[in-house]
Every structure is written in C-alpha cells, then in structure tokens.
Amino acid sequence: MSRIGNQPITVPVTVKVEINGTHVKVTGPKGTLERVIRPEIDLEQSDGIIKVKCLDNSKRTRAFSGLTRTLVNNMIVGTEAMFQKKLVIEGVGYKASIEGSVLTLNV
C-alpha cells in the first residue's frame, strides 16, 4: 500500500461521514460533498478515524488507495474549514492590494 494510503484520516467532531459501499457523503458546517470511490478500495470508520483498505494487492489498487485517502481527507477539510489559497509575492517592486473581493497587482 502507498505511504499516503496507510495514514488514517481523523474526522473532526463537527463533520459527519457516511460510508455506504462505494458511496461517501461528508457533511460539515460549510456544506455537503459526495463521491463514489473505486470498488477495489474499502473504507473502515471507527471512533472518529477512517482507514483505507485495499481489497487486492495489485500495484494499481495500491496507487488508488493513496488517491482515495487524499480525496476523502480533502472532502473533510473542505466541509469543515473551506479551502484557502495563499499568494506569496517575493521580490523588489511588486505591490499587491485587496479591495473587497478584487485583487490588484502592480508589477
């Protein structure tokens, strides 16, 4: 199994995860997300932790285990705290300002 696929997913108290076969539904304070996962992958939920299990030991399935773990974790993060994008401006002579929802870059 991939190194990423081996890591457990911690589910916060404010997020509810429903797993029905290959259908995963994540509900949190910021909304609801749903996804159908590959049939070769199984998700086991217990005590606020989700573990990704491979149903066979092929190289392709191990690769999908890491992908599935990342997708489910991103769903949990997205419904709990929303996604953020940070812009780092380095160098001399660059200026950035935000007015409302408009970003102005002077390059």
N, C-alpha and C positions, 0 to 999 in steps of 0.2 A: 504494500500500500504506500501511497505517497506520503511524504513527511507532513504536508499540509492536511491531507485526509485523515491522518492519525490524531490530529488535535481535536479535543472536544469543543463544542460550541456552548458557551454559557448563555442561558436565557434569562434576561432581567425579569424582575417581578412584574413590571408594567406591561410586558409583552406576553401574548398568548400564542402558542404554536400548536396547530392541529395537523397531525400526520395521518392520512388515510391512504395507505398503499403507496402509490407514486405521486399523490397529490399533497402538496404542502401549502398551508394557509397560515400566514403570520399576521396577527392583529396587534396593533400598538396604539399609543396615544396620537400618533401622527397619521394613521391610516391603516389600510389593509393591503397586503400583497399576496399573490397566489402564484404557484409554479408547479409544473409537472416535472418530476425528476426521472432519470433513466431507470428502466426496470431492473438493471443489473446492480443498482445501489439500494441499500436499505438504511433507513434512519431509525435509531432507537432513542427514545426520550425517557429520561428518568431523573427525578429530583432537580429539575432546572438545568439539565445538561443533555445535549443531543450528541450522539456518536454516529459517525458514518461507517457503515459496514459494506464490504464487497461480497456479493453472492457467489462470485467465482474469482479465480486468482489470475486472470489474464492481464496483460500489460495495459490494454485499452481500458479495462474496468478500473484498474488502479489509478489511471490518469483521470477518469471521470469522478473518482472519489474525491480527489482534491478540488476539482471544479465544483462539484456539488456542495462540498463543505463551504467553499468561498461564497457561492451564490446564496445559500441559506443564511450564512452569517451576515452578508450584505443586506438581506431582507430584514433581518432582526435589527441591525443598526439603522436602516432607513426608516423603519416604523417607530423606532424609539426616539432618535435624535435628529432625523433628517440628514441629508448629505451636505457636506461643506466642501468648498473649493477654495484654496488659499493661493494667492498670487504673490510671488516674491519678486521684487524688482531690485536688481543689483546693477550698480554702475553709476557713473557720474553723468548728470544732465538729464536724468529721467524723472518725471513727476507724474504722480497719479492722484486723482481725487474722485470721491464718490459724492454725488448729489442725488439723494433719493435712491432710485434704482439705476442711475446712469453712471457708468464708469468712464472717466475722461483720462486718456493717456497722452502726455506730451513727451514726444520722443525727439 
